[in-house]
C-alpha cells in the first residue's frame, strides 16, 4: 500500500487526465508474433524454451536499461517482472525472475520481482534492480544469484543497514566509482545512497518538505558523471536537477512548465522527464516521456532534441524522422551510443552518435519470448497493438 500523497488535488487530476489520454491513444508497431511462450531458463538464450534464431524476442513495458563493458544490455522488463539480457550478438535471454510478482531471493528463474523499474550494472558484472513494487533494491550476482541489498517488506522511509531501511517505489539507479548505489526514491521524493556494506542513507532531499520547499517531486531517474555529480529526472516538476557530491541540489535544465522547447537550461521545457544518462563528455540524455523525445543537455546546460518526432510511433530513422512511444530508461555505452527502453512500443532502441535510431530488439508486441534479435531499420512502422502502457508513477 502506498502512503497517502501530499501532492495537490490539481496535480492528481492532471496525472489522471494524462493517464486517460494515453489509454485512449493508438500506436503503430513493427509486425511481430503474438501470444506467450515459455521463457528461457538459462539467461543465455541457449537453454530450454523457444530460443531458435529469428523468433523476434518480445518485452512487456521495458522500463530501464543498463549496459556493461562487454556490450551486454540488461533490461528491467517491468510488465513481465523479469530481468532480461541482450548479448552483444543480439541473443535475448532471461537473467532472473520467474515472471510472477514476488520477492523471492534465489538463483535465476527461482527468484521473483515485482515491477522492476530501474537497473544498473557494476564493473564486476553485478546487476542492481530498483524493484519498485517490492520497495527493495535487489542485487543479481554475475552467477545469477538474486539477493536483497536493501529495503524491507513495507513501504516507508527509514535509513539504516540493509533490510532495516525502507523505500517507497524506488526506481532509477546509478553507481559511482566507489561502488555506492544511488536510488531515485520516487515516492519519498529523495535520493538515497547505499554504501558497499549495504548501509542506506539519504543523500539529497527532504521527504517531509512540501510545496516550493520540496525541490524533488517524483524523482524517477538518476545518473552520475565522472566528477561525482548526480543528475535527476524530476518528473513532476518537469526539470532536471544536478546534485553535487556534497548533496546540494539545484536545477540544471527545465523551466518547470510543460513543453518541448529547446534552448538554454532555464528556457527549455520538458513534459514528465523520467530517465537520464550521462556520457564521458558530460552530456546528459533525457527520456522526455510524454513528448516522446530523447533530449540532450550539453555540459553548459543547453537543451536540444537528439531524436524523436514528438508523435507516438516506432519508426527508425535519423533524428526527428524517428519516433518513440513513452520512452523510459536510458543507458550510454563507451562509444556514445544511447540505448532506450521504448516502453509503450515494447522495444529496445539504439541511437548512434550521429543521431540514427535503430531497433535493437523486440517484436513490438507484449510478450516474454527469448531468442535471436535482428537489428533492423524500419522506416515506416506498421501493424497495431493494444493500448499503450506508459506509466505515471
C-alpha positions as CSV (number, residue, x, y, z in Angstrom):
1,X,0.0,0.0,0.0
2,X,1.4,3.4,-1.0
3,X,1.5,6.2,1.5
4,X,-1.1,8.9,1.2
5,X,0.2,11.5,-1.3
6,X,1.0,15.0,-0.3
7,X,0.5,16.3,-3.9
8,X,-2.2,18.8,-4.7
9,X,-5.7,17.7,-6.0
10,X,-4.9,19.7,-9.2
11,X,-1.8,17.6,-9.8
12,X,-3.6,14.4,-9.1
13,X,-6.3,15.5,-11.6
14,X,-3.6,16.4,-14.2
15,X,-2.0,13.0,-13.8
16,X,-5.3,11.2,-14.1
17,X,-6.2,13.2,-17.2
18,X,-2.8,12.4,-18.7
19,X,-3.1,8.6,-18.0
20,X,-6.6,8.6,-19.6
21,X,-5.2,10.4,-22.6
22,X,-2.5,7.7,-23.1
23,X,-5.0,4.9,-22.6
24,X,-7.0,6.3,-25.5
25,X,-4.1,6.5,-27.8
26,X,-3.3,4.0,-30.5
27,X,0.2,3.3,-31.7
28,X,1.8,1.8,-34.7
29,X,4.3,-1.0,-34.2
30,X,6.5,-3.4,-36.1
31,X,4.7,-6.6,-37.0
32,X,5.7,-9.4,-34.8
33,X,4.5,-12.6,-33.1
34,X,1.5,-12.9,-30.8
35,X,0.9,-14.9,-27.7
36,X,3.0,-16.0,-24.7
37,X,5.7,-18.7,-24.7
38,X,7.8,-20.4,-22.1
39,X,10.9,-18.3,-21.2
40,X,14.5,-19.4,-21.3
41,X,15.8,-21.0,-18.1
42,X,19.5,-20.2,-18.6
43,X,19.6,-16.5,-19.3
44,X,21.9,-17.2,-22.2
45,X,19.4,-17.8,-25.0
46,X,20.6,-21.4,-25.3
47,X,18.6,-23.3,-22.7
48,X,15.2,-24.9,-22.8
49,X,12.4,-23.0,-24.5
50,X,11.9,-21.3,-27.9
51,X,15.3,-19.7,-28.3
52,X,15.8,-20.6,-32.0
53,X,17.2,-17.8,-34.3
54,X,14.9,-15.1,-35.7
55,X,11.9,-15.7,-33.3
56,X,11.6,-11.9,-32.7
57,X,12.1,-11.7,-28.9
58,X,9.5,-9.7,-27.0
59,X,9.2,-7.4,-24.0
60,X,6.3,-6.0,-22.0
61,X,6.7,-2.3,-21.0
62,X,10.5,-2.4,-20.6
63,X,11.3,0.3,-18.0
64,X,15.0,0.6,-17.8
65,X,18.3,-0.5,-19.5
66,X,21.9,-0.8,-18.5
67,X,25.0,-1.8,-20.5
68,X,28.2,-3.4,-19.3
69,X,31.8,-3.1,-20.6
70,X,31.3,-6.2,-22.7
71,X,28.3,-4.8,-24.5
72,X,25.6,-6.8,-22.8
73,X,22.4,-4.9,-22.4
74,X,20.3,-5.6,-19.3
75,X,16.6,-4.8,-19.3
76,X,14.2,-4.2,-16.4
77,X,11.2,-5.8,-18.1
78,X,8.6,-4.1,-16.0
79,X,5.4,-5.8,-17.3
80,X,6.9,-9.3,-17.3
81,X,8.5,-9.0,-13.8
82,X,11.8,-10.2,-15.4
83,X,15.4,-9.1,-15.8
84,X,16.4,-9.7,-19.4
85,X,19.8,-9.7,-21.1
86,X,20.7,-9.0,-24.7
87,X,24.2,-10.3,-25.6
88,X,26.5,-8.4,-27.9
89,X,25.4,-10.8,-30.7
90,X,21.8,-10.0,-30.1
91,X,20.7,-13.1,-28.2
92,X,17.9,-12.2,-25.8
93,X,17.6,-14.3,-22.6
94,X,16.2,-14.1,-19.1
95,X,18.8,-13.4,-16.4
96,X,16.5,-13.7,-13.4
97,X,12.8,-13.9,-12.5
98,X,10.0,-16.4,-13.0
99,X,7.5,-13.9,-14.5
100,X,5.3,-13.9,-11.4
101,X,5.1,-11.0,-9.0
102,X,7.0,-11.8,-5.8
103,X,10.1,-11.0,-3.8
104,X,11.8,-14.4,-3.5
105,X,15.6,-14.3,-3.4
106,X,17.2,-17.3,-5.2
107,X,19.0,-18.1,-8.4
108,X,17.8,-17.2,-11.9
109,X,14.2,-18.2,-12.6
110,X,13.7,-19.3,-9.0
111,X,13.8,-15.6,-7.9
112,X,10.9,-13.2,-8.4
113,X,10.4,-9.5,-8.8
114,X,7.5,-7.0,-8.7
115,X,7.5,-4.2,-11.2
116,X,11.3,-3.8,-11.7
117,X,11.7,-0.1,-12.7
118,X,15.4,0.6,-12.5
119,X,18.6,-1.2,-13.4
120,X,22.4,-0.6,-13.2
121,X,25.5,-2.8,-13.6
122,X,28.9,-2.5,-11.9
123,X,32.4,-3.3,-13.2
124,X,32.2,-6.8,-11.8
125,X,29.1,-7.7,-13.6
126,X,26.7,-7.4,-10.7
127,X,23.3,-6.1,-11.6
128,X,21.2,-3.9,-9.3
129,X,17.5,-3.6,-9.7
130,X,15.0,-1.0,-8.4
131,X,12.3,-3.5,-7.5
132,X,9.6,-0.8,-7.3
133,X,6.6,-2.9,-6.4
134,X,8.5,-4.6,-3.6
135,X,10.1,-1.4,-2.3
136,X,13.5,-3.1,-2.4
137,X,16.9,-2.8,-4.1
138,X,17.9,-6.2,-5.4
139,X,21.3,-7.5,-6.5
140,X,22.0,-10.1,-9.1
141,X,25.5,-11.6,-8.9
142,X,27.4,-12.4,-12.1
143,X,26.4,-16.0,-11.4
144,X,22.7,-15.1,-11.4
145,X,22.1,-15.3,-7.7
146,X,19.4,-12.7,-6.5
147,X,19.6,-11.2,-3.1
148,X,18.0,-8.2,-1.4
149,X,20.6,-5.5,-0.9
150,X,18.3,-3.0,0.9
151,X,14.7,-2.5,1.7
152,X,12.0,-4.2,3.8
153,X,8.6,-5.7,3.3
154,X,6.8,-2.5,3.9
155,X,6.5,0.9,2.2
156,X,8.3,3.6,4.2
157,X,11.1,6.0,4.7
158,X,13.9,4.8,7.0
159,X,17.7,4.9,6.7
160,X,19.8,2.0,8.2
161,X,21.5,-1.2,7.4
162,X,20.2,-3.4,4.6
163,X,16.8,-4.7,5.2
164,X,16.2,-2.4,8.1
165,X,15.9,0.5,5.6
166,X,12.7,1.4,3.8
167,X,11.9,2.8,0.4
168,X,8.7,4.0,-1.4
169,X,8.7,2.9,-5.0
170,X,12.4,3.0,-5.8
171,X,13.0,3.5,-9.5
172,X,16.2,4.7,-11.2
173,X,19.6,3.6,-10.1
174,X,23.2,4.5,-10.7
175,X,26.6,3.7,-9.3
176,X,29.7,5.8,-8.7
177,X,33.4,4.7,-9.0
178,X,33.5,3.8,-5.3
179,X,30.7,1.2,-5.6
180,X,28.0,3.3,-3.9
181,X,24.5,2.8,-5.3
182,X,22.2,5.9,-5.7
183,X,18.5,5.4,-5.8
184,X,15.7,7.7,-7.1
185,X,13.3,7.0,-4.2
186,X,10.4,8.4,-6.1
187,X,7.6,8.1,-3.6
188,X,9.7,9.6,-0.8
189,X,11.0,12.5,-3.0
190,X,14.6,11.9,-2.1
191,X,17.8,10.4,-3.4
192,X,19.2,7.6,-1.3
193,X,22.7,6.2,-1.1
194,X,23.6,2.6,-0.4
195,X,27.2,2.1,0.6
196,X,29.1,-1.1,-0.4
197,X,28.4,-2.5,3.0
198,X,24.6,-2.1,2.5
199,X,24.1,0.9,4.7
200,X,21.3,3.2,3.4
201,X,21.4,7.0,4.0
202,X,19.6,10.0,2.5
203,X,21.9,11.7,0.1
204,X,19.7,14.6,-1.1
205,X,16.2,15.9,-0.5
206,X,13.8,16.1,2.4
207,X,10.9,13.7,2.5
208,X,8.9,15.9,4.7
209,X,9.2,19.0,2.6
210,X,6.1,20.2,0.7
211,X,5.3,22.9,-1.8
212,X,8.1,25.0,-3.1
213,X,10.4,23.7,-0.3
214,X,10.4,20.3,-1.9
215,X,12.9,20.6,-4.7
216,X,12.3,16.9,-5.6
217,X,8.9,15.8,-6.9
218,X,8.7,12.2,-8.1
219,X,12.3,11.7,-8.9
220,X,12.3,8.7,-11.2
221,X,15.7,8.7,-12.9
222,X,19.3,9.3,-11.7
223,X,22.7,9.1,-13.3
224,X,26.3,10.0,-12.3
225,X,29.1,11.8,-14.1
226,X,32.8,11.3,-13.8
227,X,33.1,14.1,-11.3
228,X,30.7,12.5,-8.8
229,X,27.7,14.8,-9.7
230,X,24.3,13.3,-9.9
231,X,21.6,14.3,-12.4
232,X,18.0,13.6,-11.6
233,X,14.9,13.3,-13.8
234,X,12.5,15.3,-11.6
235,X,9.3,14.1,-13.3
236,X,6.5,16.2,-11.7
237,X,8.4,19.4,-11.8
238,X,9.4,18.9,-15.4
239,X,13.1,19.6,-14.8
240,X,16.5,18.0,-14.5
241,X,18.3,18.6,-11.2
242,X,22.1,18.5,-10.6
243,X,23.2,17.2,-7.2
244,X,26.8,17.9,-6.2
245,X,29.0,15.4,-4.3
246,X,28.1,17.3,-1.2
247,X,24.4,16.6,-1.7
248,X,23.3,20.1,-2.8
249,X,20.6,20.1,-5.4
250,X,19.8,22.8,-8.0
251,X,18.0,23.0,-11.3
252,X,20.2,22.1,-14.2
253,X,17.7,22.4,-17.0
254,X,14.0,22.9,-17.4
255,X,11.8,26.0,-16.7
256,X,9.3,23.8,-14.9
257,X,6.5,24.2,-17.4
258,X,5.1,21.6,-19.7
259,X,6.6,21.8,-23.2
260,X,9.3,20.7,-25.6
261,X,11.2,23.9,-26.2
262,X,14.9,23.7,-26.8
263,X,17.5,26.3,-25.7
264,X,19.4,27.4,-22.6
265,X,18.6,25.4,-19.4
266,X,16.3,28.0,-17.8
267,X,14.3,28.4,-21.0
268,X,14.0,24.8,-22.2
269,X,10.9,22.7,-21.2
270,X,10.1,19.0,-20.7
271,X,6.9,17.0,-20.2
272,X,7.3,14.4,-17.4
273,X,11.0,13.6,-18.0
274,X,11.5,10.1,-16.4
275,X,15.1,8.9,-17.1
276,X,18.6,10.3,-17.5
277,X,22.0,9.0,-18.6
278,X,25.4,10.8,-18.8
279,X,28.3,10.2,-21.3
280,X,32.0,10.5,-20.8
281,X,32.0,14.1,-22.2
282,X,29.5,15.4,-19.7
283,X,26.4,15.4,-21.9
284,X,23.2,14.3,-20.2
285,X,20.5,12.5,-22.1
286,X,16.8,12.7,-21.1
287,X,13.8,10.5,-21.8
288,X,11.1,13.1,-22.2
289,X,8.3,10.7,-21.7
290,X,5.1,12.5,-22.7
291,X,6.8,14.4,-25.5
292,X,8.1,11.1,-27.0
293,X,11.5,12.6,-27.4
294,X,15.1,11.9,-26.4
295,X,16.7,15.2,-25.4
296,X,20.4,16.0,-25.0
297,X,21.8,18.6,-22.5
298,X,25.3,19.8,-23.1
299,X,27.7,20.5,-20.2
300,X,26.7,24.2,-20.3
301,X,23.0,23.3,-19.9
302,X,21.8,23.9,-23.4
303,X,19.0,21.5,-24.4
304,X,18.4,20.1,-27.8
305,X,16.3,17.2,-29.3
306,X,18.5,14.3,-30.2
307,X,15.8,12.0,-31.6
308,X,12.1,11.7,-32.0
309,X,9.4,13.5,-33.9
310,X,7.2,14.2,-30.9
311,X,4.5,11.9,-32.2
312,X,3.9,8.4,-30.8
313,X,5.3,5.8,-33.2
314,X,8.0,3.2,-33.7
315,X,9.7,4.4,-36.9
316,X,13.5,4.2,-37.1
317,X,15.5,6.9,-38.9
318,X,17.7,9.9,-38.3
319,X,16.9,12.5,-35.6
320,X,13.4,13.8,-35.9
321,X,12.5,11.3,-38.6
322,X,12.4,8.6,-35.8
323,X,9.6,8.1,-33.3
324,X,9.1,6.7,-29.8
325,X,6.1,6.0,-27.6
326,X,6.6,6.5,-23.9
327,X,10.5,6.3,-23.9
328,X,11.7,5.3,-20.5
329,X,15.1,4.1,-19.2
330,X,18.3,5.2,-20.9
331,X,21.9,4.0,-21.0
332,X,25.1,5.1,-22.8
333,X,27.9,2.9,-23.9
334,X,31.6,3.8,-24.1
335,X,31.4,4.8,-27.7
336,X,28.5,7.2,-27.2
337,X,25.6,5.1,-28.4
338,X,22.4,5.7,-26.4
339,X,20.0,2.8,-25.6
340,X,16.4,3.4,-24.9
341,X,13.7,1.3,-23.3
342,X,10.9,2.3,-25.6
343,X,8.2,1.3,-23.1
344,X,4.9,1.5,-24.9
345,X,6.4,0.1,-28.1
346,X,7.9,-2.9,-26.2
347,X,11.2,-2.3,-27.9
348,X,14.8,-1.6,-27.1
349,X,16.2,1.1,-29.4
350,X,19.6,2.4,-30.1
351,X,20.7,6.0,-31.1
352,X,24.1,6.3,-32.7
353,X,26.3,9.3,-32.0
354,X,25.2,10.6,-35.4
355,X,21.6,10.5,-34.2
356,X,20.4,7.5,-36.2
357,X,17.8,5.4,-34.4
358,X,17.6,1.6,-35.0
359,X,15.6,-1.1,-33.2
360,X,17.9,-3.5,-31.4
361,X,15.4,-6.0,-30.0
362,X,11.7,-6.6,-29.6
363,X,8.8,-7.6,-31.8
364,X,6.6,-4.6,-30.8
365,X,4.1,-6.9,-29.2
366,X,4.0,-7.6,-25.5
367,X,5.5,-10.9,-24.5
368,X,8.4,-12.7,-22.9
369,X,9.8,-14.6,-25.9
370,X,13.6,-15.1,-25.9
371,X,15.8,-15.8,-28.9
372,X,17.9,-14.0,-31.5
373,X,17.1,-10.4,-32.1
374,X,17.6,-9.0,-35.5
375,X,18.7,-5.3,-35.7
376,X,16.6,-3.6,-38.3
377,X,15.7,-0.2,-39.6
378,X,12.0,0.1,-40.1
379,X,11.4,3.5,-41.8
380,X,7.6,3.0,-41.5
381,X,6.2,1.2,-38.5
382,X,3.1,-0.8,-39.3
383,X,0.6,-3.0,-37.5
384,X,-1.5,-2.2,-34.5
385,X,-1.4,-3.4,-30.9
386,X,-3.2,-2.9,-27.6
387,X,-3.4,0.4,-25.8
388,X,-0.1,1.9,-24.5
389,X,1.1,1.2,-21.0
390,X,3.1,4.4,-20.3
391,X,3.4,4.6,-16.5
392,X,3.0,7.7,-14.4
393,X,4.3,6.5,-11.1
